[in-house]
Amino acid sequence: MSFPYPFFQIQCKVDGTLFLQSEVDALMAGIAASSHAPTDLFVLSHGWNNDLTYATELYTSLIAVIKPQLDANPVLARRSYAICGIFWPSIQFDDKDLIPGGAAALNDAVTIDHLKARVRDLGNLTAATEWAGGSTTPPAGFAELESLMDAIEDNPAAQLRAVDLLRSMLPAGNATSDDGSDHFLTIKNTTLVTRLSKPLNPPVAVPGGSGAASIDPFSTETLSGLGGAAGFRDVLGGIRSGFLNALNYSTYYLMKGRAGDVGVKSLVPLLIRLRTSRPDLRIHMIGHSFGCRLVSSGVNCLPDGEQFRPDTVMLLQGAFSHNGFAKEGDNADRGVFRDVIEKRKVRGPILISHTRRDKAVGIAYPIASRLSGVNAAALGDANDIYGGLGSNGTQTKITTPEGNAGTMLKVGETYSFAAGVAPSTPCNLNADAFISGHSDICKPEVGYALSVGMTAKMS
């Protein structure tokens, strides 16, 4: 599958900086003012993918559902388009492992070999990938950490040493309260080990007559309303299961920081240069999963001034807190991306797809955040302080009053924000009817919602 519009790739290194200046130069030449210059540029960011091929496939599939909606819109059909694909070093897991704690299996199902493999994954993640430049050797300490897994279940000293090693290899600057990472890096080793191993309280009683083996927290039945989202696999606990969560959480923490670094160190200067060269160019930013954090970090750190702002932002199944845009108050700390709202850093709407069918954001994200020692009555829902954006959207009635609570509509139906919306308004789109999972985003309804957002009137 090829792109229907000119495509330019921008690769970024593990430290967040640009990999090849020549790629930026090619993009700038491609959007230069001429008779063939595009009027609109899509800037796309993938989430957890470990090579260029997989991310490129995502981009081609996404543009394939966007183009028909552009062609069908009388205003948008007259415009010309180009695509900028951001590629940043990340790692690919199954959906159930995407966000902090993963979905811990029964303790007996987590083998020592499984733990060692995850240690190696984490070590490889901290090194550069082939296309991102730099060392391919994991930092010192991972070999010892892997060897400690042999004694992790029965040796308290090995447990505490493993925690020490793991936390020493994580940068402290990315710890926040909205995802429990502040607790992960600061609480006592013994407390952390206890919390990682402790069973969670299931949100509701398990249906009568069901055995533990028959309950899958990722089944369609369980996900219906997420009443029993935790299931037995997540609630029984155990030290091996706990350390699997710790390793998954560390992976999440590294990716959280890396996505933010790419947003600030690569995306911000790129947007400034684009806007300086082509003030008339409309820029539409689309992120998926951790790409939503990358996009939001970049927009949040843009210089003040209307001239630098993108025209539209779309966050598809965002892997960060549903309080990321929160106004500071009794119910939440100030969201890390609050400036996007208060300083109106987007000219148009911020479209946010969310669904409780998103297993990664809806279940695994809040499970890991139990590091705080708090169990919510409904795991990961809107009442859970550790809920995810891709599961619940922004909390319009609680922490983000500027937001609009809405539903993703069928192609051709009328969105309320089309008639008039203030700049940087978060528009929640409940996508239960169309998006069946974290990565199930390439749908005509997604393309249609974007097309409406691109032509929405500003109030």
C-alpha positions as CSV (number, residue, x, y, z in Angstrom):
1,M,0.0,0.0,0.0
2,S,1.4,3.4,-1.0
3,F,0.5,6.9,0.3
4,P,-1.9,9.0,-1.8
5,Y,0.0,12.2,-0.9
6,P,3.7,13.1,-0.7
7,F,5.2,11.4,2.4
8,F,8.1,12.5,4.4
9,Q,9.7,10.6,7.3
10,I,11.3,12.2,10.3
11,Q,13.4,9.8,12.5
12,C,14.3,10.6,16.1
13,K,17.0,9.2,18.4
14,V,16.6,7.7,21.8
15,D,17.5,11.0,23.4
16,G,14.6,12.7,21.6
17,T,16.6,14.6,19.1
18,L,16.4,14.4,15.3
19,F,18.4,11.6,13.7
20,L,18.9,13.0,10.2
21,Q,18.8,16.7,9.3
22,S,18.5,15.7,5.6
23,E,15.0,14.3,6.4
24,V,13.9,17.7,7.8
25,D,15.4,19.4,4.8
26,A,13.5,17.2,2.4
27,L,10.2,18.0,4.3
28,M,10.9,21.7,4.1
29,A,11.6,21.5,0.4
30,G,8.4,19.5,-0.1
31,I,6.2,22.1,1.6
32,A,8.0,25.1,0.1
33,A,5.7,27.7,-1.5
34,S,5.2,26.8,-5.1
35,S,2.4,25.9,-7.5
36,H,2.6,22.3,-6.1
37,A,3.0,23.1,-2.4
38,P,0.4,21.4,-0.1
39,T,-2.2,23.5,1.7
40,D,-2.4,21.0,4.6
41,L,0.2,18.8,6.4
42,F,-0.7,15.7,8.5
43,V,1.9,15.1,11.2
44,L,1.5,11.5,12.4
45,S,3.0,9.8,15.5
46,H,2.9,6.1,16.2
47,G,2.9,4.6,19.7
48,W,4.6,1.3,20.7
49,N,6.2,0.0,17.6
50,N,9.7,-1.4,17.2
51,D,10.5,-0.8,13.5
52,L,9.8,1.6,10.7
53,T,7.9,-1.0,8.7
54,Y,5.2,-1.5,11.3
55,A,4.8,2.2,11.9
56,T,4.6,2.9,8.2
57,E,1.9,0.3,7.8
58,L,-0.1,2.1,10.5
59,Y,0.3,5.4,8.7
60,T,-0.8,4.1,5.4
61,S,-3.8,2.4,6.9
62,L,-4.8,5.5,8.8
63,I,-4.4,7.8,5.7
64,A,-6.4,5.3,3.7
65,V,-9.5,5.9,5.9
66,I,-8.9,9.6,6.0
67,K,-8.6,10.3,2.3
68,P,-12.2,9.3,1.3
69,Q,-13.6,11.7,3.9
70,L,-11.5,14.5,2.6
71,D,-12.6,13.7,-1.0
72,A,-16.3,13.7,0.1
73,N,-16.0,17.1,1.9
74,P,-16.5,20.0,-0.6
75,V,-14.2,22.3,1.3
76,L,-11.4,19.7,2.0
77,A,-11.6,18.2,-1.5
78,R,-10.2,21.5,-2.9
79,R,-7.1,21.4,-0.8
80,S,-3.8,19.6,-1.4
81,Y,-2.0,17.4,1.2
82,A,1.3,16.0,2.4
83,I,2.2,13.7,5.3
84,C,5.0,13.8,7.8
85,G,5.5,10.6,9.7
86,I,7.4,10.7,13.0
87,F,9.4,7.6,13.8
88,W,10.8,7.2,17.3
89,P,12.6,4.3,19.0
90,S,10.0,2.2,20.9
91,I,9.1,-1.4,21.5
92,Q,6.1,-3.5,20.5
93,F,4.1,-5.5,23.0
94,D,0.8,-7.2,22.9
95,D,-2.1,-4.9,23.8
96,K,-2.3,-6.5,27.3
97,D,1.3,-5.4,27.9
98,L,1.2,-2.0,26.4
99,I,0.7,0.2,29.5
100,P,2.4,0.3,32.9
101,G,1.8,-3.0,34.7
102,G,0.6,-5.2,31.9
103,A,-1.9,-7.8,32.8
104,A,-0.1,-10.0,35.3
105,A,-0.9,-13.6,34.8
106,L,-1.4,-16.1,37.7
107,N,1.9,-16.1,39.6
108,D,2.5,-19.7,38.7
109,A,2.3,-18.8,35.0
110,V,5.0,-16.3,35.2
111,T,8.2,-18.3,34.8
112,I,11.8,-17.2,35.7
113,D,12.6,-17.4,32.0
114,H,9.7,-15.0,31.3
115,L,11.1,-12.6,33.8
116,K,14.6,-12.8,32.4
117,A,13.3,-12.3,28.8
118,R,11.5,-9.1,30.0
119,V,14.7,-7.9,31.6
120,R,16.5,-8.3,28.3
121,D,13.7,-6.5,26.5
122,L,14.0,-3.6,28.9
123,G,17.8,-3.6,28.5
124,N,17.5,-3.5,24.7
125,L,14.9,-0.7,24.9
126,T,17.4,1.5,26.7
127,A,19.9,1.0,23.9
128,A,19.4,2.6,20.5
129,T,17.8,0.7,17.7
130,E,19.7,0.3,14.4
131,W,18.0,3.2,12.7
132,A,18.1,5.6,15.7
133,G,21.9,5.7,15.9
134,G,24.2,5.2,18.9
135,S,25.1,2.2,21.2
136,T,23.3,-1.1,20.9
137,T,24.7,-2.3,24.2
138,P,22.3,-2.2,27.2
139,P,23.7,-0.2,30.2
140,A,25.6,-1.8,32.9
141,G,23.4,-3.5,35.6
142,F,21.1,-5.4,33.3
143,A,23.2,-8.6,33.5
144,E,23.1,-8.6,37.3
145,L,19.3,-7.8,37.2
146,E,18.7,-10.8,34.9
147,S,20.7,-13.1,37.2
148,L,18.8,-11.9,40.3
149,M,15.6,-13.4,38.7
150,D,16.8,-16.9,39.6
151,A,16.3,-16.1,43.3
152,I,13.5,-13.5,43.1
153,E,10.8,-15.6,44.7
154,D,12.5,-16.9,47.9
155,N,15.3,-14.5,48.6
156,P,14.3,-11.1,50.1
157,A,17.8,-9.7,49.6
158,A,17.6,-10.5,45.9
159,Q,14.2,-8.8,45.7
160,L,15.5,-5.6,47.3
161,R,18.6,-5.6,45.2
162,A,16.5,-6.0,42.1
163,V,14.3,-3.1,43.0
164,D,17.4,-1.0,43.7
165,L,19.0,-1.8,40.3
166,L,15.8,-1.3,38.4
167,R,15.0,2.1,39.9
168,S,18.6,3.2,39.6
169,M,18.5,2.7,35.8
170,L,15.4,4.9,35.4
171,P,15.6,8.7,35.0
172,A,13.9,10.5,37.9
173,G,12.8,13.6,35.9
174,N,9.7,12.0,34.4
175,A,8.0,11.0,37.7
176,T,4.4,12.4,38.1
177,S,1.5,11.8,40.4
178,D,-1.1,11.1,37.7
179,D,0.3,7.6,36.9
180,G,1.8,6.5,40.2
181,S,5.4,6.9,38.9
182,D,6.2,9.2,41.8
183,H,5.4,6.3,44.2
184,F,7.3,3.8,42.0
185,L,10.6,5.8,42.3
186,T,10.3,7.0,45.9
187,I,8.6,4.5,48.3
188,K,10.7,2.1,50.3
189,N,12.0,-1.0,48.6
190,T,10.1,-3.3,51.0
191,T,6.9,-1.3,50.5
192,L,7.2,-1.5,46.7
193,V,7.8,-5.2,46.7
194,T,4.8,-5.7,49.0
195,R,2.5,-3.6,46.8
196,L,3.8,-5.2,43.6
197,S,3.0,-8.7,45.0
198,K,-0.3,-7.9,46.7
199,P,-3.6,-9.1,45.2
200,L,-5.9,-6.5,43.9
201,N,-9.5,-6.3,45.1
202,P,-11.7,-7.2,42.2
203,P,-14.2,-4.5,41.3
204,V,-17.1,-6.8,41.5
205,A,-17.8,-10.4,42.6
206,V,-16.8,-13.1,40.2
207,P,-19.9,-14.7,38.6
208,G,-21.0,-17.7,40.6
209,G,-19.9,-21.1,39.3
210,S,-17.0,-19.7,37.4
211,G,-13.5,-21.1,38.0
212,A,-10.4,-19.0,38.0
213,A,-9.2,-20.6,34.8
214,S,-12.4,-19.7,32.9
215,I,-12.2,-16.0,33.6
216,D,-10.3,-14.0,31.1
217,P,-10.0,-10.2,31.9
218,F,-9.6,-9.6,28.2
219,S,-12.6,-11.4,26.9
220,T,-15.5,-9.6,25.3
221,E,-17.8,-10.6,28.1
222,T,-15.6,-9.3,30.8
223,L,-15.0,-6.0,28.9
224,S,-18.7,-5.3,28.7
225,G,-18.8,-2.3,31.0
226,L,-15.5,-3.6,32.6
227,G,-17.4,-4.7,35.6
228,G,-15.0,-7.5,36.3
229,A,-12.1,-6.1,34.4
230,A,-9.4,-7.3,36.8
231,G,-10.4,-10.9,36.7
232,F,-8.6,-13.6,38.6
233,R,-5.4,-13.3,36.6
234,D,-4.9,-9.8,37.9
235,V,-6.1,-10.2,41.5
236,L,-4.2,-13.2,42.8
237,G,-0.8,-11.6,43.0
238,G,2.5,-13.2,43.8
239,I,6.1,-12.1,43.8
240,R,6.9,-13.3,40.2
241,S,3.8,-11.7,38.9
242,G,4.7,-8.6,40.9
243,F,8.2,-8.3,39.3
244,L,6.7,-8.8,35.9
245,N,4.6,-5.8,36.7
246,A,7.7,-3.9,37.8
247,L,9.5,-4.7,34.6
248,N,6.5,-3.7,32.5
249,Y,6.1,-0.6,34.5
250,S,9.7,0.3,34.0
251,T,9.3,-0.1,30.2
252,Y,6.3,2.1,30.3
253,Y,8.2,4.7,32.3
254,L,11.1,4.8,29.8
255,M,8.6,5.1,26.9
256,K,6.7,7.9,28.7
257,G,9.9,9.9,29.0
258,R,11.1,9.1,25.5
259,A,7.8,10.2,23.9
260,G,7.9,13.4,25.9
261,D,11.6,14.0,24.9
262,V,10.8,13.5,21.2
263,G,7.8,15.9,21.4
264,V,9.9,18.6,23.0
265,K,13.3,18.1,21.3
266,S,12.2,17.2,17.8
267,L,8.6,18.1,17.3
268,V,8.7,21.6,18.7
269,P,11.6,22.8,16.5
270,L,10.1,21.1,13.5
271,L,6.7,22.9,14.0
272,I,8.5,26.2,14.5
273,R,10.4,25.8,11.3
274,L,7.3,24.7,9.4
275,R,5.3,27.7,10.6
276,T,8.2,30.1,9.9
277,S,8.6,28.8,6.4
278,R,4.9,28.5,5.6
279,P,2.7,30.6,7.9
280,D,-0.3,29.7,5.7
281,L,0.2,25.9,6.0
282,R,-2.5,24.1,7.9
283,I,-1.1,21.5,10.3
284,H,-3.1,18.6,11.6
285,M,-1.5,16.4,14.2
286,I,-2.6,12.8,14.9
287,G,-1.1,10.6,17.6
288,H,-1.9,7.0,18.6
289,S,-1.3,5.5,22.1
290,F,2.1,6.9,23.3
291,G,2.2,9.0,20.2
292,C,-0.6,11.0,21.9
293,R,1.9,11.9,24.6
294,L,4.5,12.8,22.0
295,V,2.0,15.1,20.2
296,S,0.7,16.6,23.5
297,S,4.2,17.2,24.9
298,G,5.2,19.0,21.7
299,V,2.1,21.2,21.5
300,N,2.3,22.0,25.2
301,C,5.9,23.3,24.8
302,L,5.3,25.4,21.7
303,P,6.2,29.1,22.2
304,D,3.4,31.4,23.1
305,G,2.0,33.0,20.0
306,E,-0.8,32.0,17.6
307,Q,1.5,31.7,14.6
308,F,3.1,28.4,15.9
309,R,-0.1,26.5,16.7
310,P,-1.4,23.5,14.8
311,D,-4.8,23.7,13.4
312,T,-6.2,20.4,14.6
313,V,-5.1,17.7,17.0
314,M,-6.5,14.2,17.1
315,L,-5.5,11.8,20.0
316,L,-6.4,8.2,19.2
317,Q,-6.6,5.9,22.3
318,G,-4.2,8.1,24.2
319,A,-1.8,6.3,26.7
320,F,-1.7,8.9,29.4
321,S,-3.8,10.0,32.3
322,H,-7.4,11.2,31.8
323,N,-6.3,14.1,34.0
324,G,-3.6,15.1,31.6
325,F,-5.4,18.3,30.7
326,A,-6.8,18.8,34.2
327,K,-7.3,22.2,35.9
328,E,-5.8,22.2,39.3
329,G,-8.4,21.8,42.0
330,D,-9.7,19.6,44.8
331,N,-10.1,16.6,42.4
332,A,-6.8,16.6,40.7
333,D,-3.3,18.1,40.4
334,R,-2.7,20.4,37.4
335,G,-2.4,18.3,34.3
336,V,1.0,18.0,32.7
337,F,-0.5,19.3,29.4
338,R,-2.8,22.0,31.0
339,D,-1.1,24.8,29.1
340,V,-2.5,23.4,25.8
341,I,-6.0,24.3,27.1
342,E,-5.3,27.5,29.0
343,K,-3.1,29.0,26.4
344,R,-5.2,27.8,23.5
345,K,-2.2,26.2,21.7
346,V,-4.4,24.5,19.1
347,R,-6.3,26.7,16.6
348,G,-9.1,24.2,16.3
349,P,-10.5,21.3,18.4
350,I,-8.7,18.5,20.1
351,L,-10.5,15.3,19.1
352,I,-10.1,12.5,21.7
353,S,-11.2,8.9,20.9
354,H,-11.9,6.7,23.9
355,T,-13.6,3.5,24.7
356,R,-13.8,1.2,27.7
357,R,-13.1,-1.6,25.2
358,D,-9.5,-0.4,25.1
359,K,-8.0,-3.3,27.1
360,A,-4.5,-1.7,27.3
361,V,-5.5,1.7,28.6
362,G,-8.6,0.6,30.4
363,I,-7.2,-2.2,32.5
364,A,-3.4,-2.3,32.6
365,Y,-2.8,1.4,33.1
366,P,-4.7,1.6,36.5
367,I,-3.5,-1.8,37.7
368,A,0.2,-0.6,37.7
369,S,-0.8,2.6,39.3
370,R,-1.9,0.7,42.4
371,L,1.6,1.5,43.5
372,S,0.0,4.3,45.4
373,G,-1.7,1.7,47.6
374,V,-5.2,2.8,46.7
375,N,-7.8,0.6,45.2
376,A,-10.6,2.3,43.3
377,A,-14.2,0.9,43.5
378,A,-14.2,0.6,39.7
379,L,-10.8,-0.2,38.2
380,G,-9.8,2.3,35.5
381,D,-13.1,4.0,35.0
382,A,-13.9,7.7,35.3
383,N,-14.0,7.5,39.1
384,D,-10.5,6.1,39.2
385,I,-7.8,8.8,39.7
386,Y,-5.5,6.7,37.6
387,G,-7.8,6.2,34.6
388,G,-6.4,6.5,31.1
389,L,-7.3,9.1,28.4
390,G,-8.0,6.3,25.8
391,S,-10.4,4.7,28.2
392,N,-12.3,7.6,29.6
393,G,-11.4,10.7,27.6
394,T,-10.9,14.0,29.5
395,Q,-12.9,14.3,32.7
396,T,-15.2,17.1,31.5
397,K,-17.4,17.1,34.6
398,I,-14.6,16.9,37.1
399,T,-11.2,18.2,36.1
400,T,-11.4,19.6,32.6
401,P,-14.6,21.7,32.4
402,E,-13.7,23.1,29.0
403,G,-14.2,19.7,27.4
404,N,-17.1,18.5,25.4
405,A,-18.5,15.0,26.1
406,G,-19.6,13.4,22.9
407,T,-19.8,10.3,20.9
408,M,-18.0,9.2,17.7
409,L,-20.7,9.3,15.0
410,K,-21.4,7.4,11.8
411,V,-20.1,8.9,8.6
412,G,-22.4,11.7,7.5
413,E,-24.0,12.4,10.9
414,T,-23.7,15.9,12.5
415,Y,-21.2,16.7,15.2
416,S,-22.1,19.5,17.6
417,F,-18.6,21.0,17.5
418,A,-18.9,21.6,13.8
419,A,-21.1,24.6,14.3
420,G,-18.7,26.3,16.6
421,V,-16.0,25.5,19.1
422,A,-13.4,27.5,21.0
423,P,-9.8,26.8,20.2
424,S,-8.1,24.0,22.1
425,T,-11.4,22.5,23.2
426,P,-11.1,18.9,24.1
427,C,-13.9,17.0,22.3
428,N,-14.4,13.5,23.8
429,L,-15.5,11.0,21.2
430,N,-16.8,7.8,22.9
431,A,-15.9,5.2,20.3
432,D,-17.5,2.1,21.9
433,A,-19.5,1.5,18.7
434,F,-16.5,1.5,16.4
435,I,-13.2,0.9,18.1
436,S,-12.8,-2.6,19.5
437,G,-9.4,-2.4,21.0
438,H,-6.3,-0.2,21.6
439,S,-5.0,-0.5,18.1
440,D,-8.3,-0.8,16.2
441,I,-8.2,2.9,15.0
442,C,-8.2,2.7,11.2
443,K,-11.9,3.2,10.8
444,P,-13.9,5.4,8.4
445,E,-15.6,7.0,11.4
446,V,-12.1,8.2,12.6
447,G,-11.4,9.8,9.3
448,Y,-14.8,11.4,9.2
449,A,-14.4,12.9,12.7
450,L,-11.1,14.3,11.7
451,S,-12.6,15.9,8.5
452,V,-15.3,17.6,10.6
453,G,-12.7,18.8,13.0
454,M,-10.6,20.3,10.2
455,T,-13.6,22.4,9.0
456,A,-15.2,23.2,12.4
457,K,-16.1,26.8,12.9
458,M,-14.2,28.6,15.6
459,S,-16.2,30.5,18.3
